[in-house]
Amino acid sequence: MIGTQDLLVALALGVFFFGAKKLPELSRSLGRALSEFKMGLEDTPDQKPATPPAEKPEAK
């Protein structure tokens, strides 16, 4: 399990690599990406499965 000391080390590494100004922006975009991913995984019963377009018969 992740402890307090592990979280502090991860935060310190994040500040070191990305800088204090960039870190909130990165976490915000990560949160948005995760929420969109979760919405994409939800199974909505009112949606029909995608069907391929019907092929046109060749004109002779």
C-alpha positions in Angstrom: 0.0 0.0 0.0 1.2 3.5 -0.7 2.3 5.4 2.4 2.7 9.0 3.3 6.5 8.9 2.7 5.9 7.4 -0.8 3.5 10.2 -1.7 5.9 12.9 -0.5 8.8 11.4 -2.6 6.5 11.3 -5.7 5.4 14.9 -5.1 9.1 16.0 -4.7 10.0 14.2 -7.9 7.1 15.8 -9.7 8.1 19.3 -8.6 11.7 18.5 -9.6 10.9 17.3 -13.1 8.0 19.5 -14.0 8.3 22.6 -11.8 5.8 24.0 -9.3 3.9 26.0 -11.9 3.4 23.2 -14.3 2.3 20.5 -11.8 -1.3 21.7 -11.2 -1.9 21.9 -14.9 -0.6 18.4 -15.5 -2.7 17.0 -12.7 -5.8 18.8 -14.0 -5.3 17.4 -17.5 -4.7 13.9 -16.1 -8.0 14.1 -14.2 -9.9 15.2 -17.3 -8.4 12.4 -19.3 -9.3 9.8 -16.7 -12.9 11.1 -16.4 -13.3 11.0 -20.2 -11.9 7.5 -20.3 -14.3 6.3 -17.6 -17.2 7.8 -19.6 -16.1 6.0 -22.7 -16.1 2.7 -20.8 -19.6 3.1 -19.5 -22.1 0.8 -21.3 -25.0 2.9 -22.4 -28.1 0.7 -23.3 -29.7 3.3 -25.5 -26.9 3.3 -28.0 -27.0 0.9 -30.9 -23.9 -0.9 -32.0 -22.2 0.6 -35.0 -23.0 -1.1 -38.3 -20.9 -1.0 -41.3 -22.3 0.9 -44.3 -24.2 -1.2 -46.8 -22.3 -2.0 -50.0 -23.8 -0.7 -53.3 -24.3 -3.4 -56.0 -22.2 -2.8 -59.1 -24.1 -1.1 -61.9 -23.9 -3.1 -65.2 
